[in-house]
Amino acid sequence: MTGTGDNAKKALIDALNGVLADHLALYVKTKNFHWHVAGPRFRDLHLMFDEQATAILGVTDLIAERVRKNGGGTLTSIGAIGAKSRIADQDAMDLPAETMVRELHDDNQTLVSGLRALKQAAADAGDNATEGALDDWTDQAEQRVWFLAQTLKG
């Protein structure tokens, strides 16, 4: 590829690394909440956060491999993740459970938005494999948003 194609490929690699950073940051935040959740819903939230963290981490290698298959380099450090991620850090260990659920809901919604934008970048670059994989990744993130939204009701 030359010209516009090169730019589309570079934009795709950049978007993939952004979504990779978001997944890694959200994994750490979800695990933090898994470790520190307390209160009457402890068991249910502890288990849900762990399930969600495992699912989030499970996608990271697939995203990184799409970066490499497209000829790009992946994120190499905590600093690189922090520089690319749109997921805000949360260092508090004593948040109320509802605050944790709300933050994870909003962060997963941010992830869905990033995945949708990435789908367009994949289409622009002619990367059908990434475009196809994004349907599954988006569905997983939307399911987490749904579970978290339902947990906030009542």
Secondary structure, DSSP 8 states (H G I E B T S, - for coil): --THHHHHHHHHHHHHHHHHHHHHHHHHHHHHHHHH--STTHHHHHHHHHHHHHHHHHHHHHHHHHHHHTT-----SHHHHHHH--S-----S---HHHHHHHHHHHHHHHHHHHHHHHHHHHHHT-HHHHHHHHHHHHHHHHHHHHHHHHH--
